[in-house]
Amino acid sequence: MDTTTIEETPRLSDFALEIPERLIAQFPSERRDHSRLMVLDRGNEAIGHHHFYELPEFLDQGDVLVLNDTRVFPARLYATKDRTAAQIEVF
């Protein structure tokens, strides 16, 4: 497995993502197997966009598929930044 060394302390801004509202699912697909599936080819680092009904095409003999059917716990975590004393919400 490859390792990465972090040269500096990560900043909160490093994790800020601008995602257009239209790309954020607001409700499940009517046909769940038509939900989108992003696939990374680790051999050439190519990213492909597919659907969940195509999942079996990406599995090989001996692969392990782990399913997670947990739900999001409705909770918020509030914190204070050390340097600025700014109040932040982590969710």
N, C-alpha and C positions, 0 to 999 in steps of 0.2 A: 504494500500500500504506500502511496506517495504521502509525504508530509509537507506541510507548509509552515514556515516560520513567520510570525507576525512581527514586523519591525517596530510598530508603534501601537499604542493603545487604541482600539477601535473607538470611533466617535459615534454618537447617536445618529448623526447625519449620514453616516456610512450605510445605514439601514433604511433610509427614507426612500420610498419608491413612489413614483408618480404613475399610477395605473388609471387609465381612462375608465370612467364609471361603466361604460358600455361593455367592458371586458370582464367585469366582476359579476359572477353569477348571482342573481337575486333570488332564484328558486331553481329546484332541480329540473332537468330536462324531462319532457313528457315521456320520452322513450329513454330510459336511463342508460341503455347501452350506446346511445348516440352522444353521450357526454364526451367532451374532448379529452384526449390523452396525449401528453407530450412524451416523446421517447428520445432518449440520448443513446446514440451509438458510441460506446466507449472506445471502440477501435479507431474511429476517425473523428470523434467528438462532434459529429453531426447531430443536429436536433431536428426531429421530425414531428409533424403535427398529424395526429390520427384520431380515431374514435375508439371507445372501449370495446366495441364488438370486434375490433382487430387485435385485441390483446393476445389471443392464442398464437398469432403469427410471430410474436416476439419472445415466446417462451421455448426453451430447449429442454430436452430430457434431463432430469436432475435439478432443474431450477426450483427454487422455493418461492412461493407467492404468499405474502403475508397480508391479510385483510384487516382493516381497522374500521370498526363500525361504531366508534365512540362518537359522542356528541360534544359540542362546545359547551363548556361550563360558563354560564353568564356571570362573569366576575371581572373586576377591573383592579389593576394594581397601580397605586399612586406612589410617586417617588419625588425626591428633591435632588436637583443637581448639586454636586459638591461646590463647584466653582462659582455658580451664579445664583444659587438658591432658588432657581426657577422650578416651579411645580410642573411635573410631567405625568402623563398617563401612559402606561404600558399596557397594550392589549394585543 
